[in-house]
Each structure stands twice: as structure tokens, then as C-alpha cells.
Amino acid sequence: MLAIASATKHAEESWKLLQYLVTPDALRSWVACLGWMSVSPEVNLYPDDPILTICQDTLQYTFPWPYTSWVFKFWDIESSGIESFILGLVPVEEAVEGMVAQINDVIREEGM
């Protein structure tokens, strides 16, 4: 996500920089270095990786999450659960069961 501050004294220069940063060559150099996926369907940053290529190809079907209070609760549950099994604190199955229980609680709280 790129933006230009409305108060900038360099709007024209900022716009030129943003236009460059979203070109395929620039995306390959800065987005791939960060380990992110390209949002452009024409730019596959990981052509030698069959798994990440599949991920890249499916991005055209993704959509942004709605920014509601429950989304942030979900992200907290998800990141804590994933961290717990990556660090070897709990088995994957136990972490997933815990996440499901917590998410079900959020669903009930939010009346979904």
C-alpha cells in the first residue's frame, strides 16, 4: 500500500516515485525483498517457487477484509495461535482447536 500525504510539498515528485514503484521491475526489487506477494497479476515475484507461484496466481480472487471490530479480534487470535505452534509451545492440533474455540466466542459476541 502506497500513499502520498496530503500536506506534502512534493506532490509531483511523490507521484512520480509511486508510479515507478508499481512498475514490474520495481515491484520485483522491493516487494520480493520484503517477502510479500505482488498485487499485480502480471508480476510473479517467485517464478522458481511452484508453491508461491500458485499463491501469486490466486491473488486475483482475493478481496480485502472489512474493517470491523471483529476482524482485529480474529487477527489477534490467529497470530497468537500460529505463534504458539511455530514456537513449539503446543501441538498444531491443540492450537487450531484453541483458535476455533476463541473465534466461535467472537462470533457469538458479535452476534454473527
N, C-alpha and C positions, 0 to 999 in steps of 0.2 A: 504494500500500500504506500503510495507516494502522495504527497500533498505540498501545496505552496501556501505559506502563511499569508493571510490577507493583508497584514501590515508590512510585508516585505518591501524594501526599497529597490529590490532587484527582481521584479516580477518577470520581465522579459528573459533575463538570464536563467532564472529558475525554470521557466517554461522550456527553454532550450535544453537545459540539463535533463529535465524529466522526459522530454521527447527522446533524448539519446538513451537514457537508462532503460527504456522499454523496447529498444531495438533487440532483435535476436542475439546479436553478438554481445551486447552489453548484458543482457539477461543471463547469458551463459557464464559470463565472467563474475558477476556479483551475486546473483541469486543462487547459482550452483555452489559457490564457495560457502554460502551460509547453510547449505544443506536443504534448501527449500525447493519446492516444485515451481515450475513456470506456470503462470496463468494463461500463457498463450498456447493455443492448440498446435501452433506451428513450431514451437520450441521445446524439444525434448532435451533436458539437461543431462540425462543419463542414458545415452543410446547404447552403451555397452552393458547395461544392467537390465536383464529381462523383467525383473520384478518391478523396478522403479519405472520402466517404460510402460508397463501395464497401468501402474498408478497414474502416470502422466496422461495416458490415453483416456482414462476415465474422468479426468478433471472437468471435461466438458459437460458432464452430467451432474456436477455438484452445484450446490446452492448455499448462500450464506445462512447462518443460524439467525433466527430472530433474536434481537437483543431484549430479552425479558429477564426478570429476576431469576427464574428457574434455570436459565442457561448457565449462569455463573455458578450456581449451586452444582449443576451437573458437571461442569468442568472441574470444580474442586474435588468432587467425588472421584471422577475419572482419573485425574492426575495423581491423587493420593493413592488410589488403588493400584495403578500401574507402577508407581514408585515402590510400593510395598513388595511387589513380587520381583521387580528388577533388582532391588537391593537384597533379595533373598530372605525378607522378613517373614513372608508367608508363602505357601504354595499358590500357584496361579489359580487353581480351582477355588481356594478359600477367598482369595482377593476378589475374584469375579462374583462369588456369592455375596460377599460383603457389599460390593458396589451395587448389585441388583437390589439388595435389601434397602440400601440408602436411597437409591433412585426411586424405588417404589414409595418410600416415605415422602420424597419430594413431590411425586405425582399426587399422592393423597393430600399433602399440604396445599398444593396449588389447585386442587380440585379438577385435575385433568382426567 
